[in-house]
Amino acid sequence: MQYELKTPLTRETLAPLRAGDTVLLSGTVYTARDAAHARMSEALDRGDPLPFDLKGAAVYYVGPTPERPGCAIGAAGPTTSGRMDRYTPRLLDLGLACMIGKGKRSEAVKQAVVRNGAVYLAAIGGAGALMARSIRSCEIIAWPDLGCEAVRRLEVDRMPLTVLLDAHGGDLYESGPAAYLASL
């Protein structure tokens, strides 16, 4: 199935999604990679506010390249999500609804996705220019000293994504190969 979703996201809007479904995501998406996640964790430990509200938010694990003239952003391909796994359950428990990246996730992340009715979506790896076409605006909102890893607010329009982990425990990294082998 294909779904069109708009941020902020809720448990109710994410509940119908199943691993393998496709999503066209519109609205506000925040960027954060390894260094930004470490800083968010430190801020939470100190009791400081985060640079954006986690409730219903979508985070894209991306470090975009500089924009070309006339473009909102440069190439914006996903980075490997597993590097954020040690921070992710806490962020999900605080309201994060959606993560966008590539690659398998830890068991702790999978459990937190189900516990919180969240999703993990795949962006097309190696196709940063294609992903960038969905991004209408880009603004650094925190930690500009991190360069490409600074936290940005993106406005996206119909960003093409695939559900990897759903709120019901579905995992495309498990069901996809199983379905393929069963078809042989």
Secondary structure by P-SEA (a helix, b strand, c coil): cbbbbcccccccccccccccbbbbcccbbbbbcaaaaaaaaaaaaacccccccccbbbbbbcccccccccccccbbbbccccccccccaaaaaacccbbbbbccccaaaaaaaaacccbbbbccccccccccccccccccccccccccccbbbbbccccccccccccccccaaaaaaaaaaaac
